[in-house]
């Protein structure tokens, strides 16, 4: 293998892993929105989709790491460790590459927080997990602004198809949250609620009719 071909292979590896990361993030975020928005109600299906959601999220983190590390072998880009780890410092399109780095860090924090959700509490974990939609937005912006495949028809078709789906699921998730927030709280769950005392049973006295005189 020649030197030029070997250096080109690094770029191809980074390009392929970046596209895989985008696809996995799209699937993971879409499934997460569908589950949180209660779009799927078939018994047993949410458990299966949740397992796929978790696995795609973890695999996406691996693809993101490969996407960044393989850039170190690209002699033309030559980002260096700082270029792939510090946002907005890479010479090549610093804004769009910086957004990709920020998205990668946010994806790692939110994705790995799944394993410590019991320590931080499920409520806080759910609130933080809502920012996964931001990871998706940063990934799309990075792909369009810095990706070499942004102008290819097949990638445009992928974005044209998946982006409206993600947007629709996000709106459904927001509407579901608003409805849950407006749902009246049962009286027994209200603070300082005391159950009303049951009326005492009144013992009826037998009535005796008087005999006629």
ChimeraX commands (.cxc) that place a marker at each C-alpha (Angstrom):
marker #1 position 0.00,0.00,0.00 radius 0.5
marker #1 position 1.44,3.36,-1.01 radius 0.5
marker #1 position 1.85,6.26,1.39 radius 0.5
marker #1 position -0.84,8.34,-0.35 radius 0.5
marker #1 position -3.31,5.46,-0.28 radius 0.5
marker #1 position -2.60,4.78,3.40 radius 0.5
marker #1 position -3.14,8.44,4.30 radius 0.5
marker #1 position -6.35,8.42,2.26 radius 0.5
marker #1 position -7.53,5.40,4.23 radius 0.5
marker #1 position -7.49,7.44,7.45 radius 0.5
marker #1 position -9.81,9.98,5.89 radius 0.5
marker #1 position -12.11,7.25,4.61 radius 0.5
marker #1 position -12.23,5.64,8.07 radius 0.5
marker #1 position -13.10,8.94,9.71 radius 0.5
marker #1 position -15.69,9.68,7.06 radius 0.5
marker #1 position -17.35,6.26,7.40 radius 0.5
marker #1 position -17.39,6.30,11.20 radius 0.5
marker #1 position -18.85,9.80,11.21 radius 0.5
marker #1 position -21.72,8.74,8.97 radius 0.5
marker #1 position -22.32,5.66,11.12 radius 0.5
marker #1 position -22.37,7.88,14.22 radius 0.5
marker #1 position -24.95,10.16,12.61 radius 0.5
marker #1 position -27.18,7.21,11.70 radius 0.5
marker #1 position -26.94,5.69,15.19 radius 0.5
marker #1 position -27.64,9.02,16.89 radius 0.5
marker #1 position -30.68,9.50,14.67 radius 0.5
marker #1 position -32.03,6.05,15.53 radius 0.5
marker #1 position -31.29,6.38,19.24 radius 0.5
marker #1 position -32.83,9.85,19.57 radius 0.5
marker #1 position -35.86,8.82,17.51 radius 0.5
marker #1 position -36.51,5.79,19.68 radius 0.5
marker #1 position -35.98,7.80,22.85 radius 0.5
marker #1 position -38.53,10.39,21.74 radius 0.5
marker #1 position -41.01,7.70,20.72 radius 0.5
marker #1 position -40.70,6.01,24.10 radius 0.5
marker #1 position -40.90,9.18,26.18 radius 0.5
marker #1 position -43.81,10.47,24.10 radius 0.5
marker #1 position -45.64,7.17,24.60 radius 0.5
marker #1 position -46.08,6.71,20.87 radius 0.5
marker #1 position -45.73,2.95,21.21 radius 0.5
marker #1 position -48.37,1.25,23.36 radius 0.5
marker #1 position -48.14,-2.34,22.17 radius 0.5
marker #1 position -47.36,-4.62,25.15 radius 0.5
marker #1 position -43.72,-5.67,25.26 radius 0.5
marker #1 position -42.65,-3.38,22.43 radius 0.5
marker #1 position -41.36,-0.51,24.63 radius 0.5
marker #1 position -38.94,-2.88,26.37 radius 0.5
marker #1 position -37.52,-4.04,23.04 radius 0.5
marker #1 position -37.25,-0.50,21.69 radius 0.5
marker #1 position -35.61,0.67,24.91 radius 0.5
marker #1 position -32.94,-2.01,24.58 radius 0.5
marker #1 position -32.28,-0.94,20.98 radius 0.5
marker #1 position -32.20,2.69,22.12 radius 0.5
marker #1 position -29.52,1.95,24.71 radius 0.5
marker #1 position -27.37,-0.18,22.41 radius 0.5
marker #1 position -27.44,2.31,19.55 radius 0.5
marker #1 position -26.52,5.12,21.95 radius 0.5
marker #1 position -23.47,3.24,23.25 radius 0.5
marker #1 position -22.41,2.18,19.75 radius 0.5
marker #1 position -22.76,5.77,18.58 radius 0.5
marker #1 position -20.26,6.85,21.25 radius 0.5
marker #1 position -17.76,4.31,19.90 radius 0.5
marker #1 position -18.31,5.57,16.36 radius 0.5
marker #1 position -17.81,9.19,17.52 radius 0.5
marker #1 position -14.53,8.26,19.19 radius 0.5
marker #1 position -13.32,6.46,16.05 radius 0.5
marker #1 position -14.41,9.42,13.93 radius 0.5
marker #1 position -12.21,11.78,15.92 radius 0.5
marker #1 position -9.21,9.53,16.49 radius 0.5
marker #1 position -8.84,8.49,12.85 radius 0.5
marker #1 position -8.52,12.15,11.90 radius 0.5
marker #1 position -5.14,12.14,13.65 radius 0.5
marker #1 position -3.77,10.00,10.82 radius 0.5
marker #1 position -4.97,12.34,8.08 radius 0.5
marker #1 position -1.87,14.22,6.88 radius 0.5
marker #1 position -3.87,16.81,4.95 radius 0.5
marker #1 position -6.15,17.80,7.80 radius 0.5
marker #1 position -3.51,17.23,10.50 radius 0.5
marker #1 position -5.69,18.41,13.39 radius 0.5
marker #1 position -3.49,17.20,16.24 radius 0.5
marker #1 position -4.83,16.14,19.65 radius 0.5
marker #1 position -5.98,19.68,20.44 radius 0.5
marker #1 position -7.88,19.96,17.18 radius 0.5
marker #1 position -10.05,16.92,17.88 radius 0.5
marker #1 position -10.53,17.57,21.60 radius 0.5
marker #1 position -10.83,21.37,22.02 radius 0.5
marker #1 position -13.85,22.89,20.28 radius 0.5
marker #1 position -13.35,25.57,17.62 radius 0.5
marker #1 position -9.56,25.20,17.46 radius 0.5
marker #1 position -9.30,23.07,14.31 radius 0.5
marker #1 position -8.13,25.04,11.28 radius 0.5
marker #1 position -10.62,23.32,8.97 radius 0.5
marker #1 position -14.03,24.99,9.32 radius 0.5
marker #1 position -13.62,25.69,13.04 radius 0.5
marker #1 position -17.27,26.57,13.70 radius 0.5
marker #1 position -18.74,23.38,12.28 radius 0.5
marker #1 position -16.01,21.09,13.58 radius 0.5
marker #1 position -16.32,22.77,16.98 radius 0.5
marker #1 position -20.06,22.08,17.04 radius 0.5
marker #1 position -19.30,18.45,16.30 radius 0.5
marker #1 position -16.85,18.24,19.21 radius 0.5
marker #1 position -19.36,19.85,21.57 radius 0.5
marker #1 position -21.99,17.39,20.39 radius 0.5
marker #1 position -19.61,14.49,20.98 radius 0.5
marker #1 position -18.91,15.58,24.56 radius 0.5
marker #1 position -22.61,16.10,25.25 radius 0.5
marker #1 position -23.44,12.70,23.78 radius 0.5
marker #1 position -20.82,11.06,26.01 radius 0.5
marker #1 position -22.10,12.79,29.15 radius 0.5
marker #1 position -25.76,12.01,28.50 radius 0.5
marker #1 position -25.15,8.52,27.17 radius 0.5
marker #1 position -22.90,7.39,30.00 radius 0.5
marker #1 position -25.19,8.99,32.61 radius 0.5
marker #1 position -27.50,6.03,32.04 radius 0.5
marker #1 position -25.17,3.92,34.18 radius 0.5
marker #1 position -25.30,6.32,37.14 radius 0.5
marker #1 position -28.97,7.26,36.97 radius 0.5
marker #1 position -29.63,5.58,40.32 radius 0.5
marker #1 position -27.04,7.78,41.98 radius 0.5
marker #1 position -28.23,11.07,40.50 radius 0.5
marker #1 position -31.89,10.12,40.72 radius 0.5
marker #1 position -34.28,9.16,37.92 radius 0.5
marker #1 position -35.96,12.59,37.85 radius 0.5
marker #1 position -32.70,14.49,37.31 radius 0.5
marker #1 position -31.55,11.89,34.79 radius 0.5
marker #1 position -34.74,12.28,32.75 radius 0.5
marker #1 position -34.41,16.05,32.72 radius 0.5
marker #1 position -30.79,15.84,31.55 radius 0.5
marker #1 position -31.65,13.18,28.98 radius 0.5
marker #1 position -33.97,15.60,27.20 radius 0.5
marker #1 position -30.90,17.35,25.82 radius 0.5
marker #1 position -30.25,14.40,23.51 radius 0.5
marker #1 position -32.25,16.32,20.92 radius 0.5
marker #1 position -29.48,18.95,21.10 radius 0.5
marker #1 position -26.93,16.22,20.33 radius 0.5
marker #1 position -28.91,15.32,17.24 radius 0.5
marker #1 position -29.08,18.96,16.13 radius 0.5
marker #1 position -25.33,19.43,16.61 radius 0.5
marker #1 position -24.61,16.21,14.71 radius 0.5
marker #1 position -26.71,17.35,11.76 radius 0.5
marker #1 position -25.14,20.82,11.78 radius 0.5
marker #1 position -21.64,19.32,11.93 radius 0.5
marker #1 position -22.42,16.94,9.06 radius 0.5
marker #1 position -23.80,19.70,6.84 radius 0.5
marker #1 position -21.16,22.28,7.68 radius 0.5
marker #1 position -18.02,20.15,7.85 radius 0.5
marker #1 position -18.82,16.81,6.24 radius 0.5
marker #1 position -17.50,16.07,2.78 radius 0.5
marker #1 position -20.67,14.11,1.98 radius 0.5
marker #1 position -23.02,17.01,2.71 radius 0.5
marker #1 position -23.65,17.64,-1.00 radius 0.5
marker #1 position -24.25,14.02,-1.98 radius 0.5
marker #1 position -27.83,13.13,-2.97 radius 0.5
marker #1 position -28.05,10.05,-0.74 radius 0.5
marker #1 position -27.12,11.98,2.41 radius 0.5
marker #1 position -29.59,14.71,1.54 radius 0.5
marker #1 position -32.31,12.09,1.14 radius 0.5
marker #1 position -31.41,10.64,4.55 radius 0.5
marker #1 position -31.65,14.09,6.18 radius 0.5
marker #1 position -34.84,15.00,4.31 radius 0.5
marker #1 position -36.51,11.80,5.52 radius 0.5
marker #1 position -35.24,11.55,9.10 radius 0.5
marker #1 position -35.22,15.20,10.19 radius 0.5
marker #1 position -39.02,15.68,9.84 radius 0.5
marker #1 position -39.56,12.40,11.70 radius 0.5
marker #1 position -37.36,13.52,14.60 radius 0.5
marker #1 position -39.06,16.94,14.63 radius 0.5
marker #1 position -42.51,15.35,14.72 radius 0.5
marker #1 position -41.56,13.00,17.56 radius 0.5
marker #1 position -40.10,15.93,19.46 radius 0.5
marker #1 position -43.37,17.89,19.12 radius 0.5
marker #1 position -45.34,14.83,20.27 radius 0.5
marker #1 position -43.02,14.58,23.27 radius 0.5
marker #1 position -43.63,18.22,24.17 radius 0.5
marker #1 position -47.40,17.86,23.84 radius 0.5
marker #1 position -47.29,14.73,26.01 radius 0.5
marker #1 position -45.33,16.62,28.69 radius 0.5
marker #1 position -47.83,19.49,28.66 radius 0.5
marker #1 position -50.77,17.11,29.01 radius 0.5
marker #1 position -49.14,15.30,31.92 radius 0.5
marker #1 position -48.44,18.64,33.58 radius 0.5
marker #1 position -52.08,19.70,33.27 radius 0.5
marker #1 position -53.49,16.41,34.48 radius 0.5
marker #1 position -55.25,16.93,37.82 radius 0.5
marker #1 position -53.52,15.44,40.82 radius 0.5
marker #1 position -55.57,12.84,42.68 radius 0.5
marker #1 position -56.76,14.11,46.06 radius 0.5
marker #1 position -54.97,11.37,47.95 radius 0.5
marker #1 position -51.62,12.60,46.54 radius 0.5
marker #1 position -52.10,16.19,47.63 radius 0.5
marker #1 position -50.04,17.33,50.65 radius 0.5
marker #1 position -51.80,17.43,54.03 radius 0.5
marker #1 position -54.68,15.48,52.58 radius 0.5
marker #1 position -56.79,13.70,55.12 radius 0.5
marker #1 position -59.40,11.21,54.08 radius 0.5
marker #1 position -62.88,12.36,54.95 radius 0.5
marker #1 position -64.41,10.62,57.90 radius 0.5
marker #1 position -67.05,8.15,57.06 radius 0.5
marker #1 position -70.46,9.00,58.49 radius 0.5
marker #1 position -71.29,7.06,61.60 radius 0.5
marker #1 position -73.87,4.41,61.21 radius 0.5
marker #1 position -77.10,5.33,62.91 radius 0.5
marker #1 position -78.75,2.42,64.56 radius 0.5
marker #1 position -82.37,2.46,63.80 radius 0.5
marker #1 position -84.65,1.76,66.71 radius 0.5
marker #1 position -87.41,-0.71,66.07 radius 0.5
marker #1 position -90.78,0.87,65.83 radius 0.5
marker #1 position -93.74,-0.84,67.46 radius 0.5
marker #1 position -97.23,-0.06,66.31 radius 0.5
marker #1 position -99.77,0.44,69.04 radius 0.5
marker #1 position -102.66,-1.93,69.23 radius 0.5
marker #1 position -106.01,-0.28,68.79 radius 0.5
marker #1 position -107.91,0.26,72.05 radius 0.5
marker link #1:1,2 radius 0.2
marker link #1:2,3 radius 0.2
marker link #1:3,4 radius 0.2
marker link #1:4,5 radius 0.2
marker link #1:5,6 radius 0.2
marker link #1:6,7 radius 0.2
marker link #1:7,8 radius 0.2
marker link #1:8,9 radius 0.2
marker link #1:9,10 radius 0.2
marker link #1:10,11 radius 0.2
marker link #1:11,12 radius 0.2
marker link #1:12,13 radius 0.2
marker link #1:13,14 radius 0.2
marker link #1:14,15 radius 0.2
marker link #1:15,16 radius 0.2
marker link #1:16,17 radius 0.2
marker link #1:17,18 radius 0.2
marker link #1:18,19 radius 0.2
marker link #1:19,20 radius 0.2
marker link #1:20,21 radius 0.2
marker link #1:21,22 radius 0.2
marker link #1:22,23 radius 0.2
marker link #1:23,24 radius 0.2
marker link #1:24,25 radius 0.2
marker link #1:25,26 radius 0.2
marker link #1:26,27 radius 0.2
marker link #1:27,28 radius 0.2
marker link #1:28,29 radius 0.2
marker link #1:29,30 radius 0.2
marker link #1:30,31 radius 0.2
marker link #1:31,32 radius 0.2
marker link #1:32,33 radius 0.2
marker link #1:33,34 radius 0.2
marker link #1:34,35 radius 0.2
marker link #1:35,36 radius 0.2
marker link #1:36,37 radius 0.2
marker link #1:37,38 radius 0.2
marker link #1:38,39 radius 0.2
marker link #1:39,40 radius 0.2
marker link #1:40,41 radius 0.2
marker link #1:41,42 radius 0.2
marker link #1:42,43 radius 0.2
marker link #1:43,44 radius 0.2
marker link #1:44,45 radius 0.2
marker link #1:45,46 radius 0.2
marker link #1:46,47 radius 0.2
marker link #1:47,48 radius 0.2
marker link #1:48,49 radius 0.2
marker link #1:49,50 radius 0.2
marker link #1:50,51 radius 0.2
marker link #1:51,52 radius 0.2
marker link #1:52,53 radius 0.2
marker link #1:53,54 radius 0.2
marker link #1:54,55 radius 0.2
marker link #1:55,56 radius 0.2
marker link #1:56,57 radius 0.2
marker link #1:57,58 radius 0.2
marker link #1:58,59 radius 0.2
marker link #1:59,60 radius 0.2
marker link #1:60,61 radius 0.2
marker link #1:61,62 radius 0.2
marker link #1:62,63 radius 0.2
marker link #1:63,64 radius 0.2
marker link #1:64,65 radius 0.2
marker link #1:65,66 radius 0.2
marker link #1:66,67 radius 0.2
marker link #1:67,68 radius 0.2
marker link #1:68,69 radius 0.2
marker link #1:69,70 radius 0.2
marker link #1:70,71 radius 0.2
marker link #1:71,72 radius 0.2
marker link #1:72,73 radius 0.2
marker link #1:73,74 radius 0.2
marker link #1:74,75 radius 0.2
marker link #1:75,76 radius 0.2
marker link #1:76,77 radius 0.2
marker link #1:77,78 radius 0.2
marker link #1:78,79 radius 0.2
marker link #1:79,80 radius 0.2
marker link #1:80,81 radius 0.2
marker link #1:81,82 radius 0.2
marker link #1:82,83 radius 0.2
marker link #1:83,84 radius 0.2
marker link #1:84,85 radius 0.2
marker link #1:85,86 radius 0.2
marker link #1:86,87 radius 0.2
marker link #1:87,88 radius 0.2
marker link #1:88,89 radius 0.2
marker link #1:89,90 radius 0.2
marker link #1:90,91 radius 0.2
marker link #1:91,92 radius 0.2
marker link #1:92,93 radius 0.2
marker link #1:93,94 radius 0.2
marker link #1:94,95 radius 0.2
marker link #1:95,96 radius 0.2
marker link #1:96,97 radius 0.2
marker link #1:97,98 radius 0.2
marker link #1:98,99 radius 0.2
marker link #1:99,100 radius 0.2
marker link #1:100,101 radius 0.2
marker link #1:101,102 radius 0.2
marker link #1:102,103 radius 0.2
marker link #1:103,104 radius 0.2
marker link #1:104,105 radius 0.2
marker link #1:105,106 radius 0.2
marker link #1:106,107 radius 0.2
marker link #1:107,108 radius 0.2
marker link #1:108,109 radius 0.2
marker link #1:109,110 radius 0.2
marker link #1:110,111 radius 0.2
marker link #1:111,112 radius 0.2
marker link #1:112,113 radius 0.2
marker link #1:113,114 radius 0.2
marker link #1:114,115 radius 0.2
marker link #1:115,116 radius 0.2
marker link #1:116,117 radius 0.2
marker link #1:117,118 radius 0.2
marker link #1:118,119 radius 0.2
marker link #1:119,120 radius 0.2
marker link #1:120,121 radius 0.2
marker link #1:121,122 radius 0.2
marker link #1:122,123 radius 0.2
marker link #1:123,124 radius 0.2
marker link #1:124,125 radius 0.2
marker link #1:125,126 radius 0.2
marker link #1:126,127 radius 0.2
marker link #1:127,128 radius 0.2
marker link #1:128,129 radius 0.2
marker link #1:129,130 radius 0.2
marker link #1:130,131 radius 0.2
marker link #1:131,132 radius 0.2
marker link #1:132,133 radius 0.2
marker link #1:133,134 radius 0.2
marker link #1:134,135 radius 0.2
marker link #1:135,136 radius 0.2
marker link #1:136,137 radius 0.2
marker link #1:137,138 radius 0.2
marker link #1:138,139 radius 0.2
marker link #1:139,140 radius 0.2
marker link #1:140,141 radius 0.2
marker link #1:141,142 radius 0.2
marker link #1:142,143 radius 0.2
marker link #1:143,144 radius 0.2
marker link #1:144,145 radius 0.2
marker link #1:145,146 radius 0.2
marker link #1:146,147 radius 0.2
marker link #1:147,148 radius 0.2
marker link #1:148,149 radius 0.2
marker link #1:149,150 radius 0.2
marker link #1:150,151 radius 0.2
marker link #1:151,152 radius 0.2
marker link #1:152,153 radius 0.2
marker link #1:153,154 radius 0.2
marker link #1:154,155 radius 0.2
marker link #1:155,156 radius 0.2
marker link #1:156,157 radius 0.2
marker link #1:157,158 radius 0.2
marker link #1:158,159 radius 0.2
marker link #1:159,160 radius 0.2
marker link #1:160,161 radius 0.2
marker link #1:161,162 radius 0.2
marker link #1:162,163 radius 0.2
marker link #1:163,164 radius 0.2
marker link #1:164,165 radius 0.2
marker link #1:165,166 radius 0.2
marker link #1:166,167 radius 0.2
marker link #1:167,168 radius 0.2
marker link #1:168,169 radius 0.2
marker link #1:169,170 radius 0.2
marker link #1:170,171 radius 0.2
marker link #1:171,172 radius 0.2
marker link #1:172,173 radius 0.2
marker link #1:173,174 radius 0.2
marker link #1:174,175 radius 0.2
marker link #1:175,176 radius 0.2
marker link #1:176,177 radius 0.2
marker link #1:177,178 radius 0.2
marker link #1:178,179 radius 0.2
marker link #1:179,180 radius 0.2
marker link #1:180,181 radius 0.2
marker link #1:181,182 radius 0.2
marker link #1:182,183 radius 0.2
marker link #1:183,184 radius 0.2
marker link #1:184,185 radius 0.2
marker link #1:185,186 radius 0.2
marker link #1:186,187 radius 0.2
marker link #1:187,188 radius 0.2
marker link #1:188,189 radius 0.2
marker link #1:189,190 radius 0.2
marker link #1:190,191 radius 0.2
marker link #1:191,192 radius 0.2
marker link #1:192,193 radius 0.2
marker link #1:193,194 radius 0.2
marker link #1:194,195 radius 0.2
marker link #1:195,196 radius 0.2
marker link #1:196,197 radius 0.2
marker link #1:197,198 radius 0.2
marker link #1:198,199 radius 0.2
marker link #1:199,200 radius 0.2
marker link #1:200,201 radius 0.2
marker link #1:201,202 radius 0.2
marker link #1:202,203 radius 0.2
marker link #1:203,204 radius 0.2
marker link #1:204,205 radius 0.2
marker link #1:205,206 radius 0.2
marker link #1:206,207 radius 0.2
marker link #1:207,208 radius 0.2
marker link #1:208,209 radius 0.2
marker link #1:209,210 radius 0.2
marker link #1:210,211 radius 0.2
marker link #1:211,212 radius 0.2
marker link #1:212,213 radius 0.2
view
